[in-house]
Amino acid sequence: MVSSHPRPEPLTIRPPSEWRSLLLRSTRGCNWNRCKFCGVYPALGEPEFSMRPLDDIKSDIDWYAARMPDLTTAFIGDADPLCRPIDESVTLLTYLKERLPHLSRITAYARAGTLYRLGIEGLRRLAAAGLTRVHTGLESGDLATLKFHCKGQSPKMVIDATRWTKAAGIEVSFYILLGLGGRDRWKEHIDGTAAVVNATDPEFIRLRRIWLFTPESSQTATACPLWADIQSGTFAQQTPEGTVLELRRLIEKISGMTSRLVCDHANNYLTVEGDFPGDKERMLAEIDAFLALPKEEREQHYRKVGSRI
Ligand code: SF4
């Protein structure tokens, strides 16, 4: 009999690639909440961080198990659900697998600092309990850019954490933000990012363009911290064409990897996609073909894509 339990508590956001997944809310909001470029949770009405009680999350799992027993993929949020005590994460994953035995992919957002703290043994425990992939914000591999944006991670930390995660048998999906170095530091931003990718060979490289919550675009009129830097002139925003050149430089500098690169977000100006190393030249050729278009045509394209979250 299907229980009368209320519908599962919704997540704030999820990766586009998880649109068909069971969406399980383990934590609310972000426990870090300091990245200058972000502000997503406060802007979408979730300014505080909290951990949901395990029994409530189990009830949500029961709801899905009663109605959609054949689900094959699940995603756990909000921003950093693996920051729970590891015994609780293992309990949740184990329960999820027991109640939905057809799940073959269980993924979660994970901060690099959290993966680092879990260490290889903690990550192995999570993999054994069923975790198969983490969605991690690399954002940039340039230390100065990371520091400026208060990301709370260093390239070395990300490299170590990613190697341990992969060694534990968990796939890594990196998010990279074009434009994060601004106009003044775009080359260092991209070169450092390529260096982290080349040191880790993540399964996925997902590109996004920096997108700002301003007082107008935020649902709560809460602007991201970077907005004040832009207003004061401390941060010079990258141009649209500059982000395309960043994408080209990144692809050019990635070498010896087997990652899949995707631009799976509507705010990307170009949506190149492919597997390294085989598709590298084709991806570069697609970008070059765009850059060879008349200036007016390129600018028209930038205006058409505009700015979308
Ligand atoms: S980028 Fe991630 S870690 Fe940083 S504030 Fe946003 S949700 Fe939190």
Residues whose N, C-alpha, C, O or C-beta is under 5 A from the ligand:
A	BS01	SF4	C30 W32 N33 R34 C35 C38 G39 A79
